[in-house]
Amino acid sequence: MKNLWTDTDAEAMVAAYAAKGVDRDLALRVYTTRLLGGDPRLVLHGGGNTSVKLTATDLIGDRWDVLCVKGSGWDMAVIEPAGLPAVKLAPLLKARALEKLSDEDMVALQRANLIDPGSPNPSVETLLHAFLPHKFVDHTHSTAVLAIVDQGDESEALIAAVFGPKMGYVPYIKPGFDLAKAAAEIFERDPSVEGLILDKHGIFTFAESAKEAYDRMIHWVTVAEDYVAANRKPAAARATLPASLADPAAIAPMLRGAVAARYAEGRIERMVSDFRTSPAILDFLARADLDRLAARGVSTPDLSIRIKTGPVVLPAPDAADLAGYRAAVEGAIADYVRDYERYFTENDARDDVRRTMLDPMPRLSLVPGLGMFGHGRTLKDARIASDVGEMWIEAVSGAEAIGDFRPLAKSDLFELEYWSLEQAKLAGNKPKPLTGQVALITGGAGAIGAATAGLFAANGAHVVVVDLDAAKAAETAKAAGNASIGVGADVTKPDDVRAAFDQAVAIYGGVDIVVSNAGAAWEGGIGEIDDALLRRSFELNFFAHQTVAQNAVRLFKEQKTGGALLFNTSKQAVNPGPKFGAYGLPKAATLFLSRQYALEYGAIGVRSNAVNADRIRSGLLTDDMINSRSKARGLSEKDYMSGNLLGLEVTADHVAQAFLHHALAERTTGDVTTVDGGNIAAVLR
């Protein structure tokens, strides 16, 4: 492992933070923490922790000896000084004399002694950092170290052989008060050690300077890497793959549907999927003993927060038998769920603590021949699961290369996955109503499309903004946020529409809500209008909606989680206006198209509804058109735009709210919602 410390960079960071009043040692703590956090072979997504002992002044000017330790939720790769909250050291040290300290009381003790009460919760391993006397303490979950500690009964002897007397050995103890006391006692037996190796867990190094603590971490991780490289066994036996493998896109929707959690009354909690592949991933997944290794569990306990008890192994997909593959996927997920429910029931029964079982769905699916899918309620979570999967593969590969992968037993893992503090955090975490869902919006860069994209993203959906103008689609997706994407497509071209849906599958694994919104209006008397122009209007205002809906239903059928088809129709569909027949006729057909989809696909949970809007400032009703039509009627623009029963202008935001209503209305289909401020002539009868 390369040592990334440079004096120039370190001093530059010290200088930059000095200008902000940050202590030199704290600045160096931030510097080396980022070096460690930037390498996924050491820590991932909030894992690991570091600390430095300093003095700090509280809000009333008193000076204290403090421990600045990584705060909960902070990513070491991008940490700032605020991510290392200062805790008064003396009370922490005094706690060592206690015989026991519950996790809740430990957190309360740490929070009660924060210099800044607004700081994040200090790490669960704060006391371990405090009980070690060194100024700088570093902790990682190095994959190379895990390869050595994730062995069977021989792990202690192997640790001694690899690291020698300069590293202390700590048997596995759940992170918290007990581990902190044990680690301190082991250090005190031989204060000459440069660090501690925690069985089934990771590595600590420490020193009086940030550089030396970091140097020691890199040195001992390199020692582990060198040992694994020099002692590899022959390659494992390989599994046989089908002659023709299906593409990831062919199985992603069915897999995404299989891992959706289903509850009473038809409630479904969907997840998005992140596909990942590489030569290293494919090589590992080709092992004949893949099922055995996956069943062993996670390589370090903190990964249970990300991928539960470990991955699920799916068969390699035969392109010639996708129907059979669906059954195999559903069977494998059902087996995983049963195993997880048994794991929860058996371990929960060991005491009287009240726990709520987490959803039993896997967060990592391994597919030999293709790669792996990370699953999560958000794209961020899915990508984290994939990242964790890559490091799990590296750790397991190393462990198997030198011995037999034997991580922490699942009975011990349960204490971490169902840690009382994590349960409390989950209880307060209320997802947004569209969390886990993917919405595709055509005409997405227009006024109505953009408003809908922003509203859906704000309510938890990942949005695929589809527009003829690819640049505007990307800009709209960025403005919507929530990891939304923009796709350029001409919805009158079936290949473009298919490609847009394929992109949604590639990024998120599927689609749940489709807002078929693209459209345009051409004026002209119906008896005189050019035939080509009328056909052009039908292509965009009717047939494009049919193409979009067909693609949506194709995915809905694969996912088996229902779905929502939402069509943007117009008051012209029910209340035609002069010289707008070329627009109203296809829109009327689209209105009835929405009802046909409601009729034919309700049995598989598809809800099909329409929104009938009128007089919305947009690319359809431009400022020039508003000016022209208001003058023709002898009205001001304001009176023209508010010419309805309520006397209020209707905006794109109001239309977006109607689409959101239908996306959430789980028992409504075949409906038309009118958003026009009130027009009796356009009221449906």
KOLFI-920388 format. One line per field, with one value per residue (C-alpha): residue number from 1; residue in three letters; x, y, z. Coordinates in steps of 0.02 Angstrom, whole numbers, plus 50000, padded with zeros to 5 digits. Layout:
% KOLFI-920388
n <- c(NUM	...) .
res <- c(ALA	...) .
X <- c(X	...) .
Y <- c(Y	...) .
Z <- c(Z	...) .
% end
This chain:
% KOLFI-920388
n <- c(1	2	3	4	5	6	7	8	9	10	11	12	13	14	15	16	17	18	19	20	21	22	23	24	25	26	27	28	29	30	31	32	33	34	35	36	37	38	39	40	41	42	43	44	45	46	47	48	49	50	51	52	53	54	55	56	57	58	59	60	61	62	63	64	65	66	67	68	69	70	71	72	73	74	75	76	77	78	79	80	81	82	83	84	85	86	87	88	89	90	91	92	93	94	95	96	97	98	99	100	101	102	103	104	105	106	107	108	109	110	111	112	113	114	115	116	117	118	119	120	121	122	123	124	125	126	127	128	129	130	131	132	133	134	135	136	137	138	139	140	141	142	143	144	145	146	147	148	149	150	151	152	153	154	155	156	157	158	159	160	161	162	163	164	165	166	167	168	169	170	171	172	173	174	175	176	177	178	179	180	181	182	183	184	185	186	187	188	189	190	191	192	193	194	195	196	197	198	199	200	201	202	203	204	205	206	207	208	209	210	211	212	213	214	215	216	217	218	219	220	221	222	223	224	225	226	227	228	229	230	231	232	233	234	235	236	237	238	239	240	241	242	243	244	245	246	247	248	249	250	251	252	253	254	255	256	257	258	259	260	261	262	263	264	265	266	267	268	269	270	271	272	273	274	275	276	277	278	279	280	281	282	283	284	285	286	287	288	289	290	291	292	293	294	295	296	297	298	299	300	301	302	303	304	305	306	307	308	309	310	311	312	313	314	315	316	317	318	319	320	321	322	323	324	325	326	327	328	329	330	331	332	333	334	335	336	337	338	339	340	341	342	343	344	345	346	347	348	349	350	351	352	353	354	355	356	357	358	359	360	361	362	363	364	365	366	367	368	369	370	371	372	373	374	375	376	377	378	379	380	381	382	383	384	385	386	387	388	389	390	391	392	393	394	395	396	397	398	399	400	401	402	403	404	405	406	407	408	409	410	411	412	413	414	415	416	417	418	419	420	421	422	423	424	425	426	427	428	429	430	431	432	433	434	435	436	437	438	439	440	441	442	443	444	445	446	447	448	449	450	451	452	453	454	455	456	457	458	459	460	461	462	463	464	465	466	467	468	469	470	471	472	473	474	475	476	477	478	479	480	481	482	483	484	485	486	487	488	489	490	491	492	493	494	495	496	497	498	499	500	501	502	503	504	505	506	507	508	509	510	511	512	513	514	515	516	517	518	519	520	521	522	523	524	525	526	527	528	529	530	531	532	533	534	535	536	537	538	539	540	541	542	543	544	545	546	547	548	549	550	551	552	553	554	555	556	557	558	559	560	561	562	563	564	565	566	567	568	569	570	571	572	573	574	575	576	577	578	579	580	581	582	583	584	585	586	587	588	589	590	591	592	593	594	595	596	597	598	599	600	601	602	603	604	605	606	607	608	609	610	611	612	613	614	615	616	617	618	619	620	621	622	623	624	625	626	627	628	629	630	631	632	633	634	635	636	637	638	639	640	641	642	643	644	645	646	647	648	649	650	651	652	653	654	655	656	657	658	659	660	661	662	663	664	665	666	667	668	669	670	671	672	673	674	675	676	677	678	679	680	681	682	683	684	685) .
res <- c(MET	LYS	ASN	LEU	TRP	THR	ASP	THR	ASP	ALA	GLU	ALA	MET	VAL	ALA	ALA	TYR	ALA	ALA	LYS	GLY	VAL	ASP	ARG	ASP	LEU	ALA	LEU	ARG	VAL	TYR	THR	THR	ARG	LEU	LEU	GLY	GLY	ASP	PRO	ARG	LEU	VAL	LEU	HIS	GLY	GLY	GLY	ASN	THR	SER	VAL	LYS	LEU	THR	ALA	THR	ASP	LEU	ILE	GLY	ASP	ARG	TRP	ASP	VAL	LEU	CYS	VAL	LYS	GLY	SER	GLY	TRP	ASP	MET	ALA	VAL	ILE	GLU	PRO	ALA	GLY	LEU	PRO	ALA	VAL	LYS	LEU	ALA	PRO	LEU	LEU	LYS	ALA	ARG	ALA	LEU	GLU	LYS	LEU	SER	ASP	GLU	ASP	MET	VAL	ALA	LEU	GLN	ARG	ALA	ASN	LEU	ILE	ASP	PRO	GLY	SER	PRO	ASN	PRO	SER	VAL	GLU	THR	LEU	LEU	HIS	ALA	PHE	LEU	PRO	HIS	LYS	PHE	VAL	ASP	HIS	THR	HIS	SER	THR	ALA	VAL	LEU	ALA	ILE	VAL	ASP	GLN	GLY	ASP	GLU	SER	GLU	ALA	LEU	ILE	ALA	ALA	VAL	PHE	GLY	PRO	LYS	MET	GLY	TYR	VAL	PRO	TYR	ILE	LYS	PRO	GLY	PHE	ASP	LEU	ALA	LYS	ALA	ALA	ALA	GLU	ILE	PHE	GLU	ARG	ASP	PRO	SER	VAL	GLU	GLY	LEU	ILE	LEU	ASP	LYS	HIS	GLY	ILE	PHE	THR	PHE	ALA	GLU	SER	ALA	LYS	GLU	ALA	TYR	ASP	ARG	MET	ILE	HIS	TRP	VAL	THR	VAL	ALA	GLU	ASP	TYR	VAL	ALA	ALA	ASN	ARG	LYS	PRO	ALA	ALA	ALA	ARG	ALA	THR	LEU	PRO	ALA	SER	LEU	ALA	ASP	PRO	ALA	ALA	ILE	ALA	PRO	MET	LEU	ARG	GLY	ALA	VAL	ALA	ALA	ARG	TYR	ALA	GLU	GLY	ARG	ILE	GLU	ARG	MET	VAL	SER	ASP	PHE	ARG	THR	SER	PRO	ALA	ILE	LEU	ASP	PHE	LEU	ALA	ARG	ALA	ASP	LEU	ASP	ARG	LEU	ALA	ALA	ARG	GLY	VAL	SER	THR	PRO	ASP	LEU	SER	ILE	ARG	ILE	LYS	THR	GLY	PRO	VAL	VAL	LEU	PRO	ALA	PRO	ASP	ALA	ALA	ASP	LEU	ALA	GLY	TYR	ARG	ALA	ALA	VAL	GLU	GLY	ALA	ILE	ALA	ASP	TYR	VAL	ARG	ASP	TYR	GLU	ARG	TYR	PHE	THR	GLU	ASN	ASP	ALA	ARG	ASP	ASP	VAL	ARG	ARG	THR	MET	LEU	ASP	PRO	MET	PRO	ARG	LEU	SER	LEU	VAL	PRO	GLY	LEU	GLY	MET	PHE	GLY	HIS	GLY	ARG	THR	LEU	LYS	ASP	ALA	ARG	ILE	ALA	SER	ASP	VAL	GLY	GLU	MET	TRP	ILE	GLU	ALA	VAL	SER	GLY	ALA	GLU	ALA	ILE	GLY	ASP	PHE	ARG	PRO	LEU	ALA	LYS	SER	ASP	LEU	PHE	GLU	LEU	GLU	TYR	TRP	SER	LEU	GLU	GLN	ALA	LYS	LEU	ALA	GLY	ASN	LYS	PRO	LYS	PRO	LEU	THR	GLY	GLN	VAL	ALA	LEU	ILE	THR	GLY	GLY	ALA	GLY	ALA	ILE	GLY	ALA	ALA	THR	ALA	GLY	LEU	PHE	ALA	ALA	ASN	GLY	ALA	HIS	VAL	VAL	VAL	VAL	ASP	LEU	ASP	ALA	ALA	LYS	ALA	ALA	GLU	THR	ALA	LYS	ALA	ALA	GLY	ASN	ALA	SER	ILE	GLY	VAL	GLY	ALA	ASP	VAL	THR	LYS	PRO	ASP	ASP	VAL	ARG	ALA	ALA	PHE	ASP	GLN	ALA	VAL	ALA	ILE	TYR	GLY	GLY	VAL	ASP	ILE	VAL	VAL	SER	ASN	ALA	GLY	ALA	ALA	TRP	GLU	GLY	GLY	ILE	GLY	GLU	ILE	ASP	ASP	ALA	LEU	LEU	ARG	ARG	SER	PHE	GLU	LEU	ASN	PHE	PHE	ALA	HIS	GLN	THR	VAL	ALA	GLN	ASN	ALA	VAL	ARG	LEU	PHE	LYS	GLU	GLN	LYS	THR	GLY	GLY	ALA	LEU	LEU	PHE	ASN	THR	SER	LYS	GLN	ALA	VAL	ASN	PRO	GLY	PRO	LYS	PHE	GLY	ALA	TYR	GLY	LEU	PRO	LYS	ALA	ALA	THR	LEU	PHE	LEU	SER	ARG	GLN	TYR	ALA	LEU	GLU	TYR	GLY	ALA	ILE	GLY	VAL	ARG	SER	ASN	ALA	VAL	ASN	ALA	ASP	ARG	ILE	ARG	SER	GLY	LEU	LEU	THR	ASP	ASP	MET	ILE	ASN	SER	ARG	SER	LYS	ALA	ARG	GLY	LEU	SER	GLU	LYS	ASP	TYR	MET	SER	GLY	ASN	LEU	LEU	GLY	LEU	GLU	VAL	THR	ALA	ASP	HIS	VAL	ALA	GLN	ALA	PHE	LEU	HIS	HIS	ALA	LEU	ALA	GLU	ARG	THR	THR	GLY	ASP	VAL	THR	THR	VAL	ASP	GLY	GLY	ASN	ILE	ALA	ALA	VAL	LEU	ARG) .
X <- c(50000	50069	50106	50021	50090	50181	50251	50195	50013	50013	50080	49962	49815	49886	49902	49728	49647	49756	49671	49507	49573	49597	49735	49886	49864	49680	49722	49848	49717	49600	49739	49784	49602	49565	49715	49647	49468	49512	49565	49418	49536	49548	49378	49211	49066	49075	49178	49338	49380	49523	49559	49679	49698	49704	49646	49492	49390	49205	49066	49105	49293	49352	49496	49485	49587	49483	49474	49430	49358	49267	49083	48943	48893	49052	49147	49333	49373	49296	49300	49312	49363	49177	49175	49293	49189	49286	49238	49304	49435	49432	49253	49290	49443	49348	49221	49353	49331	49151	49112	48984	48911	48764	48774	48639	48731	48895	48820	48740	48908	48993	48859	48853	49037	49042	49124	48998	48827	48778	48912	48870	48875	49055	49104	49048	49234	49266	49311	49440	49524	49515	49586	49741	49868	49932	49896	49845	49747	49694	49571	49529	49449	49589	49540	49716	49707	49533	49602	49713	49592	49444	49510	49453	49527	49701	49678	49771	49923	49918	49908	50061	50155	50114	50132	50252	50268	50247	50059	49946	49807	49629	49499	49330	49221	49073	49124	49085	49133	49190	49302	49378	49424	49495	49599	49671	49719	49803	49901	49957	50029	50153	50156	50292	50167	50132	49953	49819	49746	49563	49508	49365	49363	49513	49670	49720	49885	49940	50083	50125	50116	49990	50123	50190	50018	49977	50146	50118	49947	50016	50165	50063	49931	50072	50141	49970	49961	50135	50092	49935	50028	50170	50063	49927	49856	49815	49663	49494	49392	49283	49098	49024	48930	48791	48845	48752	48733	48590	48631	48620	48478	48376	48377	48387	48198	48150	48284	48230	48053	48108	48198	48052	47980	47793	47677	47493	47362	47476	47605	47773	47941	48045	48232	48344	48489	48668	48754	48942	49065	49253	49381	49411	49224	49197	49347	49282	49103	49168	49219	49131	49117	49035	48879	48985	49080	48924	48839	48984	48934	49018	49206	49193	49042	49006	48963	48802	48730	48757	48731	48645	48709	48794	48754	48633	48702	48597	48628	48712	48574	48549	48494	48393	48286	48241	48073	48163	48286	48147	48089	48267	48288	48124	48170	48342	48271	48134	48267	48369	48216	48174	48353	48354	48188	48255	48416	48313	48192	48325	48439	48301	48239	48401	48345	48194	48245	48106	48168	48087	48145	48219	48156	48234	48284	48465	48566	48693	48658	48800	48771	48908	48957	48888	48935	48840	48692	48690	48515	48458	48310	48409	48537	48667	48628	48632	48802	48867	48810	48906	49061	49050	49028	49191	49287	49199	49262	49439	49438	49362	49480	49628	49562	49533	49703	49793	49667	49480	49366	49288	49218	49118	48977	48805	48747	48876	48839	48659	48713	48786	48648	48517	48617	48492	48557	48539	48360	48322	48396	48291	48133	48156	48200	48041	48068	47989	47832	47918	48080	48141	48041	48101	47998	48023	47953	47942	47944	48041	48132	47973	47880	47764	47896	48026	47902	47850	48031	48074	47921	47945	48129	48087	47970	48105	48097	48246	48192	48236	48206	48176	48174	48211	48346	48474	48566	48407	48358	48524	48505	48329	48385	48525	48405	48283	48421	48413	48533	48413	48473	48434	48412	48394	48259	48131	47976	47905	48047	48019	48206	48237	48100	48169	48343	48276	48197	48354	48454	48336	48365	48553	48561	48421	48367	48193	48049	47895	47808	47793	47731	47694	47698	47781	47669	47648	47502	47475	47335	47223	47045	47014	46940	47091	47239	47379	47366	47550	47535	47386	47481	47631	47520	47452	47630	47678	47514	47450	47566	47715	47609	47569	47753	47801	47660	47707	47886	47826	47711	47852	47954	47805	47771	47952	47958	47790	47770	47633	47666	47589	47552	47513	47460	47456	47296	47212	47046	47046	47011	46839	46807	46876	46919	46913	47067	47142	47072	47244	47290	47126	47092	47251	47234	47058	47128	47263	47131	47045	47213	47240	47075	47117	47278	47181	47059	47187	47328	47243	47255	47445	47436	47459	47365	47330	47268	47265	47288	47185	47266	47227	47312	47482	47629	47746	47826	47651	47569	47708	47711	47681	47530	47462	47481	47396	47249	47218	47212	47096	46975	46995	47071	47228	47354	47316	47129	47156	47267	47147	46990	46916	46789	46918	46989	47166	47307	47355	47540	47651	47676	47490	47494	47645	47546	47409	47536	47607	47432	47407	47580	47530	47346	47364	47179	47143	47147	47053	47036	47052	47104	47065	47184	47114	47044	46867	46794	46616	46626	46773	46697	46686	46510) .
Y <- c(50000	50168	50298	50458	50579	50730	50870	50998	50943	50925	51100	51172	51101	51166	51339	51336	51286	51404	51546	51480	51466	51277	51201	51127	50954	50952	51005	50863	50746	50798	50775	50596	50549	50597	50497	50344	50376	50399	50217	50094	49953	50036	50111	50129	50251	50303	50156	50172	50313	50423	50537	50665	50726	50916	51057	51157	51302	51281	51409	51501	51508	51362	51259	51069	50920	50841	50696	50749	50589	50552	50591	50474	50494	50579	50504	50501	50537	50712	50748	50925	50981	50985	50798	50770	50829	50871	50773	50812	50679	50666	50598	50471	50409	50403	50288	50153	50114	50061	49876	49897	50035	50010	50075	50203	50266	50269	50380	50490	50507	50558	50682	50756	50799	50875	51045	51096	51021	51039	50916	50746	50592	50535	50364	50206	50172	50339	50257	50144	50299	50384	50238	50228	50358	50412	50580	50511	50349	50276	50134	50051	49893	49851	49712	49639	49634	49558	49419	49371	49396	49313	49137	49000	48955	48980	49167	49216	49112	49178	49358	49328	49250	49389	49542	49485	49565	49745	49725	49673	49544	49582	49442	49487	49592	49696	49880	49985	49993	49812	49818	49983	49912	49752	49841	49960	49814	49722	49877	49903	49728	49784	49972	49951	49893	50007	49952	49823	49690	49659	49484	49480	49670	49773	49866	50012	50106	50250	50372	50545	50624	50614	50561	50419	50349	50355	50282	50138	50102	50097	49991	49857	49849	49824	49684	49600	49627	49554	49401	49366	49389	49273	49132	49107	48934	48868	48947	48880	48767	48859	48842	48805	48948	48938	48944	49109	49231	49356	49541	49629	49736	49579	49524	49690	49726	49550	49555	49727	49664	49509	49612	49731	49707	49669	49705	49689	49779	49781	49902	49882	49955	49959	49973	50035	49932	49973	49850	49828	49719	49704	49568	49547	49531	49407	49304	49288	49250	49108	49008	48841	48872	49043	48988	48928	49092	49201	49099	49133	49316	49486	49515	49643	49672	49852	49793	49717	49893	49897	49719	49632	49455	49446	49429	49316	49207	49192	49069	49125	49183	49078	49194	49051	49027	49192	49125	48987	49114	49219	49068	49036	49217	49219	49053	49114	49274	49177	49062	49214	49291	49131	49115	49296	49279	49124	49218	49358	49245	49133	49274	49390	49253	49253	49400	49507	49660	49722	49733	49769	49656	49750	49706	49537	49577	49559	49714	49628	49500	49402	49343	49229	49275	49452	49542	49601	49712	49825	49862	50008	50120	50258	50254	50311	50162	50044	50110	50093	49912	49884	49970	49861	49710	49747	49759	49604	49510	49574	49524	49353	49320	49359	49252	49104	49127	49092	48985	48970	49123	49118	49289	49334	49210	49274	49252	49383	49488	49504	49615	49739	49736	49756	49873	49969	50137	50087	50030	50199	50287	50183	50215	50401	50383	50412	50388	50508	50443	50402	50335	50184	50227	50280	50402	50432	50595	50635	50816	50829	50992	51089	51190	51050	50915	51012	51056	50873	50813	50931	50885	50698	50708	50811	50670	50537	50476	50460	50544	50507	50670	50630	50772	50806	50926	50817	50965	51037	50865	50852	51028	50992	50829	50919	51051	50916	50832	50664	50582	50609	50591	50674	50577	50648	50562	50594	50508	50488	50366	50196	50159	50321	50280	50105	50177	50298	50156	50052	50194	50197	50010	50031	50166	50117	49941	49985	50109	50126	50286	50357	50532	50537	50723	50768	50857	51005	51098	51153	51273	51263	51228	51042	51050	51137	51075	50989	50800	50782	50906	50812	50648	50732	50787	50611	50542	50655	50677	50499	50367	50428	50406	50229	50190	50259	50162	50000	50014	50052	49901	49792	49836	49833	49653	49606	49691	49625	49774	49865	50039	50206	50270	50456	50543	50730	50758	50924	51012	50998	50813	50851	51032	51063	51238	51312	51284	51163	51002	50940	50947	50897	50742	50647	50710	50638	50473	50482	50512	50351	50265	50298	50213	50064	50036	50050	49918	49794	49806	49838	49652	49667	49822	49955	50117	50225	50402	50566	50748	50871	51043	51207	51374	51332	51444	51325	51285	51241	51401	51527	51709	51758	51643	51711	51887	51843	51749	51877	52018	51918	51904	52085	52035	52077	51936	51922	51908	51784	51671	51680	51662	51522	51497	51529	51681	51618	51576	51392	51354	51206	51177	51145	51015	50934	50919	50827	50704	50678	50646	50508	50435	50415	50368	50181	50143	50258	50209	50262	50437	50608	50752	50924	51066	51223	51332	51285	51275	51207	51172	51055	50963	50777	50706) .
Z <- c(50000	49947	50081	50020	50150	50078	50185	50055	50059	50248	50275	50146	50243	50407	50332	50256	50420	50523	50430	50499	50677	50674	50782	50689	50763	50717	50539	50525	50598	50457	50329	50375	50404	50225	50164	50252	50202	50019	49999	49996	50043	50214	50250	50162	50178	50359	50419	50521	50639	50697	50844	50916	51095	51114	51224	51180	51249	51289	51267	51429	51400	51509	51439	51434	51383	51244	51126	50948	50872	50711	50725	50674	50493	50434	50287	50322	50139	50149	50334	50402	50578	50624	50589	50735	50885	51043	51199	51374	51407	51597	51611	51475	51567	51731	51650	51634	51819	51790	51784	51647	51541	51423	51245	51283	51437	51342	51208	51341	51430	51270	51220	51395	51381	51208	51202	51070	51111	50928	50872	50797	50906	50934	50864	50954	50977	51064	51230	51146	51075	51244	51344	51233	51292	51121	51044	50874	50850	50682	50650	50483	50416	50294	50175	50186	50376	50367	50256	50403	50548	50460	50489	50607	50775	50705	50678	50838	50790	50613	50674	50784	50639	50517	50628	50764	50936	50876	50859	51002	50978	51035	51027	50954	51068	51010	50987	51139	51322	51342	51189	51245	51416	51344	51212	51343	51456	51313	51266	51445	51452	51318	51290	51158	51026	50878	50859	50891	50777	50820	50775	50648	50649	50592	50645	50759	50750	50861	50890	50954	50782	50642	50519	50624	50663	50478	50428	50547	50474	50297	50353	50442	50306	50182	50291	50280	50091	50067	50171	50070	49906	49958	50028	49901	49876	49701	49619	49671	49557	49431	49400	49229	49145	49015	48833	48809	48953	48964	48973	49142	49072	49037	49219	49313	49315	49371	49506	49563	49578	49674	49808	49835	50009	50006	50152	50194	50090	49937	50008	49921	49970	49812	49796	49657	49594	49547	49431	49450	49356	49328	49292	49480	49515	49374	49427	49605	49551	49442	49597	49617	49805	49791	49887	50034	50047	50033	50169	50289	50303	50303	50317	50459	50572	50522	50346	50416	50416	50228	50162	50309	50342	50173	49988	49898	49758	49601	49460	49299	49179	49023	48883	48809	48965	49046	49104	49198	49263	49338	49438	49495	49551	49646	49728	49781	49855	49946	50021	50076	50158	50251	50312	50369	50460	50548	50592	50668	50762	50838	50893	50950	51067	51166	51274	51317	51215	51101	50922	50754	50615	50469	50297	50254	50075	50020	49981	49870	49733	49653	49474	49404	49228	49241	49402	49553	49594	49746	49809	49914	49949	49862	49723	49850	49961	49811	49758	49936	49936	49774	49845	50000	49887	49797	49961	50028	49876	49904	50088	50056	49911	50024	50166	50051	49968	50132	50226	50255	50262	50436	50483	50637	50672	50625	50804	50854	50701	50759	50904	50780	50651	50788	50899	51004	50946	50763	50799	50876	50725	50605	50704	50676	50492	50393	50206	50083	49997	49831	49906	49809	49653	49481	49379	49192	49124	48939	48884	49045	49009	48975	49105	49163	49146	49245	49382	49395	49397	49539	49641	49617	49664	49818	49868	49854	49674	49559	49398	49217	49125	48940	48816	48634	48694	48784	48860	48934	48997	49089	49158	49220	49301	49391	49454	49513	49614	49702	49578	49433	49254	49087	48925	48751	48648	48511	48580	48404	48370	48454	48460	48555	48680	48706	48732	48864	48962	48941	49017	49166	49188	49173	49308	49427	49380	49317	49312	49423	49368	49193	49158	48972	48952	48786	48663	48546	48467	48288	48237	48086	48034	48031	47856	47783	47885	47792	47807	47846	47990	48062	48052	48134	48277	48298	48300	48445	48538	48525	48455	48558	48716	48660	48630	48801	48886	48798	48860	49035	49039	48974	49129	49247	49195	49228	49398	49459	49575	49482	49418	49374	49199	49201	49041	49008	48910	48880	48896	48706	48730	48806	48759	48584	48531	48356	48248	48377	48306	48255	48439	48520	48415	48463	48642	48649	48588	48722	48855	48805	48788	48974	49011	48902	49000	49163	49099	49033	49160	49326	49360	49374	49484	49349	49384	49232	49254	49159	49204	49103	49114	49027	49000	49073	49027	48937	48771	48713	48772	48742	48792	48610	48599	48763	48697	48534	48608	48746	48619	48507	48654	48708	48875	48970	48982	49168	49138	48998	49104	49252	49149	49251	49390	49526	49439	49467	49348	49346	49339	49295	49481	49502	49363	49445	49607	49513	49442	49617	49683	49556	49588	49771	49749	49771	49745	49598	49414	49259	49329	49247	49358	49287	49329	49248	49388	49335	49159	49158	48973	49004	49152	49120	49116) .
% end
